[in-house]
Amino acid sequence: MPDFFELFRHLSPEEQFVQRSARAFVDARILPDIAAHWERGSFPAARIRELGSIGLLGSNLHGYGCPGESEVSYGVAMQELERGDSGIRSFATVQGSLVMYPILAFGSEEQKHKYLPQMAEGRIIGCFGLTEPEFGSNPAAMRTVAIDDGTAYVIDGTKRWVTNGGIADVALVWAKLGGPDGEVRGFLVPTDIAGFEARPIERKVSLRASVTSELVLTNVRVPKDSLLPGARGMKGPLSCLTAARLGIAWGTIGAAAACFDCALDYAMRRVQFAGKPIAAHQLTQAKFADMITQITSMQLMALEASRLKAEGRLRPQQVSMVKRHNASNALDIARSCRDVLGANGITLDFPVMRHLCNLETVVTYEGTDDIHTLVLGQDLTGIPAFE
């Protein structure tokens, strides 16, 4: 893991331990077979309980059996998981930031005790249903509705691009209560309930080692206690996305670092022309100089954002900046590394093309590059440009 500015020294002993532990887990349990999973289009579900056992599910959440680590510990853990694969980190951020966090922040005591301890252990898997087939960047226009029939809530609608959907035990589904003009509320829906179907999204060429689904809810009746009592309006789901985006910003550092380390090692060994390694040529060195500068700026921005979050001072617009910056830079780095490896860069013998393909999704989900650009533009000018 490149650390040009020696940022590791700013981590507490506990944070350093979390990073070392996560790194060792990825080296021993993820890297040996992740390329095969990616090629098959399968998710290494056998690793879920292991993630829980070492405290990497909801690691920055406190109470109810959650690990209670710092925001930086959470960040470096996500960095190491994505050094393995974006699909592994995606599983962890969905579980922790998109399902466990809203239960902790908005759930009832009964919901917290029922779900959080087992989710932290990986015994219950969650997914987050917000995006719909027709509404991604504009989730407030969702068509999924929940009708109160007096004894239960009846939910109808479709959610798409749902990570973990096909393996989840519970889905946090966002719907408009009362009809199309109703207030957005969150519902904890057991996935084995009548009328609930998770359909796999096939033929992906990105995030292949991840379960991605479409959720179809047809006359799904859930009890009244499935409602998250503290989440009202779009502030609920958007706060979850803000929490997840910071984990993504850290994760992309891991993907970029994996590509960088691979390309640097390759360039030092690959001999061309006058018997010199390609690392001795100016154009190759220029690529590495640019990439290490990008990685260092990604690390500095993510670290500062996590420190601000720990102080309660982090704004959503700042998260937009770091997610936008880190995801786009990671994608550029992966492309440069593929170029360094030449034709070898397109094979699964090296991790670069796998990370490159994954990052095409990471730069899009949890807010596209364009949307985060407009968020920053509105913050600077006070003028919304979304419509």
C-alpha positions as CSV (number, residue, x, y, z in Angstrom):
1,M,0.0,0.0,0.0
2,P,1.7,3.2,-1.1
3,D,2.0,5.8,1.7
4,F,4.1,8.6,0.2
5,F,3.4,11.1,3.0
6,E,3.7,8.5,5.8
7,L,0.0,9.0,6.8
8,F,0.1,5.7,8.7
9,R,1.8,7.6,11.5
10,H,-1.4,9.6,12.1
11,L,-3.4,6.5,12.8
12,S,-3.9,5.5,16.5
13,P,-2.6,2.1,17.6
14,E,-6.2,0.7,17.4
15,E,-6.6,2.1,13.8
16,Q,-3.3,0.6,12.7
17,F,-4.4,-2.7,14.2
18,V,-7.6,-2.7,12.3
19,Q,-5.8,-1.9,9.0
20,R,-3.3,-4.7,9.6
21,S,-6.0,-7.2,10.5
22,A,-8.2,-6.3,7.5
23,R,-5.1,-6.5,5.2
24,A,-4.2,-9.9,6.6
25,F,-7.8,-11.1,6.1
26,V,-7.8,-9.9,2.5
27,D,-4.4,-11.5,1.7
28,A,-5.4,-14.8,3.2
29,R,-9.1,-15.2,2.5
30,I,-10.0,-12.9,-0.4
31,L,-7.1,-12.6,-2.9
32,P,-6.5,-16.4,-3.4
33,D,-9.8,-16.9,-5.2
34,I,-11.4,-13.6,-6.0
35,A,-10.4,-13.6,-9.6
36,A,-12.1,-17.0,-10.1
37,H,-15.3,-15.6,-8.4
38,W,-15.2,-12.5,-10.6
39,E,-14.8,-14.7,-13.7
40,R,-17.7,-17.0,-12.7
41,G,-19.8,-14.1,-11.5
42,S,-20.2,-15.4,-8.0
43,F,-19.9,-13.9,-4.6
44,P,-17.8,-15.5,-1.9
45,A,-20.6,-15.8,0.6
46,A,-18.6,-18.1,2.8
47,R,-16.6,-15.1,3.9
48,I,-19.5,-13.2,5.4
49,R,-19.3,-14.7,8.9
50,E,-15.6,-14.2,8.8
51,L,-16.1,-10.5,8.1
52,G,-18.3,-10.3,11.1
53,S,-15.9,-12.3,13.3
54,I,-13.1,-9.7,12.8
55,G,-15.4,-6.7,13.3
56,L,-15.7,-5.4,9.7
57,L,-19.5,-5.3,9.5
58,G,-20.9,-2.0,10.9
59,S,-17.4,-1.4,12.4
60,N,-18.0,2.3,13.1
61,L,-21.4,1.8,14.9
62,H,-21.6,1.7,18.6
63,G,-23.8,-0.4,20.9
64,Y,-26.2,-3.3,20.2
65,G,-23.3,-5.7,19.6
66,C,-21.6,-3.4,17.0
67,P,-17.8,-3.2,17.0
68,G,-17.7,0.5,18.0
69,E,-14.5,1.4,16.1
70,S,-13.5,4.9,15.0
71,E,-14.4,6.5,11.7
72,V,-10.8,6.1,10.5
73,S,-10.8,2.5,11.5
74,Y,-13.9,2.0,9.3
75,G,-12.2,3.8,6.5
76,V,-9.0,1.8,6.5
77,A,-11.0,-1.4,6.7
78,M,-13.0,-0.5,3.6
79,Q,-9.8,0.5,1.9
80,E,-8.3,-3.0,2.5
81,L,-11.5,-4.8,1.5
82,E,-11.6,-3.0,-1.8
83,R,-7.9,-3.7,-2.3
84,G,-9.3,-7.2,-2.6
85,D,-12.4,-6.4,-4.7
86,S,-15.0,-3.7,-4.9
87,G,-17.7,-6.4,-4.5
88,I,-16.4,-7.3,-1.1
89,R,-16.3,-3.7,0.1
90,S,-19.7,-3.1,-1.4
91,F,-21.1,-6.0,0.7
92,A,-19.7,-4.4,3.8
93,T,-20.8,-0.8,3.1
94,V,-24.3,-1.9,2.3
95,Q,-24.5,-4.1,5.4
96,G,-23.0,-1.5,7.7
97,S,-23.9,1.9,6.3
98,L,-27.1,1.3,4.3
99,V,-28.9,-1.1,6.6
100,M,-27.3,-1.3,10.1
101,Y,-26.8,2.5,10.3
102,P,-30.4,3.4,9.6
103,I,-31.7,0.8,12.0
104,L,-29.4,2.3,14.7
105,A,-30.3,5.9,13.8
106,F,-34.0,5.6,13.0
107,G,-35.2,2.2,14.4
108,S,-37.1,1.3,17.4
109,E,-35.4,-0.4,20.4
110,E,-37.1,-3.7,19.3
111,Q,-35.7,-3.4,15.8
112,K,-32.2,-2.5,17.1
113,H,-32.1,-5.5,19.4
114,K,-33.6,-7.8,16.8
115,Y,-31.3,-7.0,13.9
116,L,-28.0,-5.3,14.9
117,P,-26.2,-7.9,16.9
118,Q,-26.8,-10.6,14.3
119,M,-26.0,-8.3,11.4
120,A,-22.7,-7.4,13.1
121,E,-21.9,-11.1,13.2
122,G,-23.0,-11.7,9.6
123,R,-25.8,-13.9,10.7
124,I,-28.5,-11.6,9.2
125,I,-27.8,-10.0,5.8
126,G,-29.4,-6.8,4.7
127,C,-30.0,-4.9,1.5
128,F,-31.1,-1.4,0.7
129,G,-33.9,-0.7,-1.8
130,L,-34.1,2.9,-2.9
131,T,-33.2,3.1,-6.7
132,E,-35.9,2.1,-9.1
133,P,-35.8,1.2,-12.8
134,E,-36.9,4.7,-13.8
135,F,-35.4,6.7,-10.9
136,G,-31.8,6.5,-9.9
137,S,-30.3,10.0,-9.5
138,N,-33.8,11.3,-8.6
139,P,-35.0,8.8,-6.0
140,A,-37.6,11.3,-4.6
141,A,-39.7,10.5,-7.7
142,M,-40.0,6.8,-6.6
143,R,-43.2,5.0,-7.5
144,T,-43.1,2.3,-4.7
145,V,-46.0,2.9,-2.3
146,A,-47.0,1.6,1.1
147,I,-50.7,1.6,2.0
148,D,-51.9,1.4,5.6
149,D,-54.9,-1.0,5.6
150,G,-55.4,-0.8,9.3
151,T,-53.6,-3.9,10.4
152,A,-50.5,-3.9,8.1
153,Y,-48.6,-1.9,5.5
154,V,-49.1,-3.2,2.0
155,I,-46.1,-2.4,-0.3
156,D,-46.1,-2.5,-4.1
157,G,-43.2,-1.4,-6.3
158,T,-39.9,-2.4,-7.9
159,K,-36.3,-1.6,-6.8
160,R,-33.3,-2.1,-9.0
161,W,-29.5,-2.3,-8.7
162,V,-29.8,-3.6,-5.2
163,T,-26.5,-5.0,-3.8
164,N,-27.0,-8.1,-1.7
165,G,-30.6,-8.4,-2.8
166,G,-30.5,-12.1,-3.7
167,I,-28.8,-13.2,-0.5
168,A,-30.4,-10.8,2.0
169,D,-32.6,-11.9,4.9
170,V,-34.1,-8.4,5.3
171,A,-34.6,-5.6,2.8
172,L,-34.8,-1.9,3.9
173,V,-37.4,-0.7,1.4
174,W,-38.1,3.0,0.9
175,A,-41.7,3.8,-0.2
176,K,-44.2,6.6,-0.2
177,L,-46.7,6.0,2.6
178,G,-50.3,6.4,1.6
179,G,-49.8,6.8,-2.1
180,P,-47.7,8.5,-4.9
181,D,-47.8,11.9,-3.0
182,G,-47.1,10.5,0.4
183,E,-44.1,10.9,2.7
184,V,-41.1,8.6,2.1
185,R,-40.7,6.1,4.9
186,G,-38.5,3.1,5.4
187,F,-39.7,-0.5,6.0
188,L,-37.8,-3.6,7.2
189,V,-39.1,-6.3,4.9
190,P,-38.2,-10.0,5.5
191,T,-37.2,-11.4,2.1
192,D,-39.1,-14.7,2.7
193,I,-42.4,-12.9,2.9
194,A,-45.2,-13.6,0.4
195,G,-45.1,-11.3,-2.7
196,F,-41.4,-10.5,-2.4
197,E,-39.1,-11.6,-5.2
198,A,-35.4,-10.9,-5.7
199,R,-34.4,-11.3,-9.4
200,P,-30.7,-11.4,-10.2
201,I,-29.3,-8.9,-12.7
202,E,-27.3,-11.0,-15.2
203,R,-24.6,-10.4,-17.8
204,K,-22.7,-7.8,-15.7
205,V,-19.2,-7.0,-16.8
206,S,-18.5,-5.0,-13.7
207,L,-18.9,-5.9,-10.0
208,R,-19.1,-9.5,-11.0
209,A,-18.1,-10.8,-7.6
210,S,-21.2,-9.1,-6.1
211,V,-24.8,-10.0,-5.9
212,T,-26.9,-7.4,-7.7
213,S,-30.7,-7.7,-7.9
214,E,-34.0,-6.3,-8.8
215,L,-36.6,-6.4,-6.0
216,V,-40.2,-6.8,-7.0
217,L,-42.8,-6.3,-4.2
218,T,-46.3,-7.3,-5.1
219,N,-49.0,-6.8,-2.4
220,V,-46.4,-7.4,0.3
221,R,-48.0,-7.2,3.7
222,V,-45.7,-6.3,6.5
223,P,-46.6,-5.7,10.2
224,K,-46.8,-2.2,11.6
225,D,-43.6,-2.7,13.6
226,S,-41.6,-3.0,10.3
227,L,-41.7,0.8,9.9
228,L,-38.6,2.7,10.9
229,P,-40.2,5.2,13.3
230,G,-37.4,7.9,13.1
231,A,-37.0,8.2,9.4
232,R,-39.3,10.7,7.6
233,G,-38.9,12.1,4.1
234,M,-35.8,11.8,1.9
235,K,-33.5,12.9,4.7
236,G,-33.6,9.3,6.0
237,P,-32.3,7.5,2.9
238,L,-30.0,10.3,1.9
239,S,-28.3,10.2,5.3
240,C,-27.6,6.5,4.7
241,L,-26.1,7.3,1.3
242,T,-23.8,10.0,2.9
243,A,-22.6,7.4,5.4
244,A,-21.9,4.9,2.7
245,R,-20.2,7.3,0.3
246,L,-17.4,8.0,2.8
247,G,-16.7,4.2,3.0
248,I,-16.6,4.2,-0.8
249,A,-14.2,7.0,-0.9
250,W,-11.8,5.0,1.3
251,G,-12.4,1.9,-0.6
252,T,-11.4,3.3,-4.0
253,I,-8.0,4.0,-2.4
254,G,-7.5,0.3,-2.0
255,A,-8.5,-0.5,-5.6
256,A,-6.1,2.2,-6.9
257,A,-3.3,1.0,-4.6
258,A,-3.7,-2.6,-5.8
259,C,-3.4,-1.5,-9.4
260,F,-0.5,0.8,-8.6
261,D,1.5,-1.9,-6.7
262,C,0.9,-4.4,-9.5
263,A,1.9,-2.0,-12.3
264,L,5.0,-0.8,-10.4
265,D,6.2,-4.4,-9.8
266,Y,5.5,-5.3,-13.4
267,A,7.4,-2.2,-14.8
268,M,10.4,-3.1,-12.7
269,R,10.6,-6.6,-14.1
270,R,9.4,-6.1,-17.7
271,V,12.5,-5.6,-19.9
272,Q,12.3,-4.0,-23.4
273,F,14.6,-2.3,-25.9
274,A,18.2,-1.9,-24.5
275,G,17.8,-4.5,-21.8
276,K,16.2,-2.0,-19.4
277,P,13.0,-2.4,-17.5
278,I,10.2,-0.3,-18.8
279,A,10.3,1.5,-15.4
280,A,13.5,3.1,-16.6
281,H,11.7,5.0,-19.4
282,Q,10.5,8.6,-18.9
283,L,6.9,8.1,-20.0
284,T,6.5,5.2,-17.6
285,Q,8.0,7.2,-14.7
286,A,5.7,10.1,-15.5
287,K,2.7,7.8,-15.2
288,F,3.8,6.6,-11.7
289,A,4.6,10.2,-10.6
290,D,1.0,11.2,-11.6
291,M,-0.5,8.2,-9.9
292,I,1.2,8.5,-6.6
293,T,0.2,12.1,-6.4
294,Q,-3.4,11.1,-7.1
295,I,-3.3,8.3,-4.5
296,T,-1.8,10.7,-1.9
297,S,-4.5,13.3,-2.5
298,M,-7.1,10.6,-2.1
299,Q,-5.7,9.5,1.2
300,L,-5.4,13.0,2.6
301,M,-9.0,13.9,1.6
302,A,-10.5,10.7,3.0
303,L,-8.5,11.0,6.3
304,E,-9.6,14.6,6.8
305,A,-13.2,13.7,6.0
306,S,-13.2,11.0,8.6
307,R,-11.7,13.2,11.2
308,L,-14.4,15.8,10.5
309,K,-17.1,13.1,10.8
310,A,-15.7,12.1,14.2
311,E,-16.0,15.7,15.3
312,G,-19.6,16.0,14.0
313,R,-18.6,18.6,11.5
314,L,-18.7,16.7,8.2
315,R,-21.2,18.1,5.6
316,P,-22.8,16.0,2.9
317,Q,-21.3,18.3,0.3
318,Q,-17.8,17.5,1.6
319,V,-18.7,13.8,1.2
320,S,-19.7,14.5,-2.3
321,M,-16.4,16.0,-3.0
322,V,-14.3,13.2,-1.6
323,K,-16.5,10.5,-3.3
324,R,-16.3,12.2,-6.6
325,H,-12.6,12.9,-6.4
326,N,-11.5,9.5,-5.2
327,A,-13.7,7.4,-7.5
328,S,-12.8,9.3,-10.6
329,N,-9.1,9.3,-9.7
330,A,-9.1,5.6,-8.9
331,L,-10.6,4.9,-12.3
332,D,-7.9,7.0,-14.0
333,I,-5.2,5.2,-12.1
334,A,-6.6,1.8,-13.1
335,R,-6.6,2.8,-16.7
336,S,-3.0,4.1,-16.5
337,C,-1.9,0.8,-14.8
338,R,-3.6,-1.2,-17.5
339,D,-1.6,0.8,-20.0
340,V,1.7,0.0,-18.2
341,L,0.9,-3.7,-18.3
342,G,0.1,-3.6,-22.0
343,A,-1.7,-6.6,-23.3
344,N,-1.1,-8.5,-20.1
345,G,-3.3,-5.9,-18.4
346,I,-6.5,-7.3,-19.8
347,T,-6.1,-10.8,-18.2
348,L,-7.2,-12.0,-14.8
349,D,-3.6,-13.1,-14.2
350,F,-3.3,-9.5,-12.9
351,P,-5.9,-7.6,-10.8
352,V,-5.9,-4.4,-12.8
353,M,-8.6,-5.1,-15.4
354,R,-10.9,-6.5,-12.7
355,H,-10.5,-3.4,-10.6
356,L,-10.9,-1.2,-13.7
357,C,-14.2,-2.8,-14.6
358,N,-15.4,-2.6,-11.0
359,L,-14.6,1.1,-10.7
360,E,-16.8,1.8,-13.7
361,T,-19.6,0.9,-11.4
362,V,-18.2,2.6,-8.3
363,V,-17.9,5.9,-10.1
364,T,-21.6,5.6,-10.9
365,Y,-23.3,4.2,-7.8
366,E,-24.1,6.2,-4.6
367,G,-24.3,9.3,-6.8
368,T,-22.8,9.7,-10.2
369,D,-19.8,11.9,-10.9
370,D,-22.2,14.4,-12.6
371,I,-24.6,14.5,-9.7
372,H,-21.8,15.1,-7.1
373,T,-20.5,17.8,-9.4
374,L,-23.8,19.6,-9.3
375,V,-24.1,19.1,-5.5
376,L,-20.8,21.0,-5.2
377,G,-21.9,23.6,-7.7
378,Q,-25.1,24.3,-5.8
379,D,-23.1,24.5,-2.5
380,L,-20.8,27.1,-4.0
381,T,-23.3,29.2,-5.9
382,G,-26.5,28.6,-4.0
383,I,-28.2,27.8,-7.4
384,P,-29.6,24.3,-8.0
385,A,-28.8,23.0,-11.5
386,F,-30.6,19.7,-11.3
387,E,-33.7,20.8,-13.2
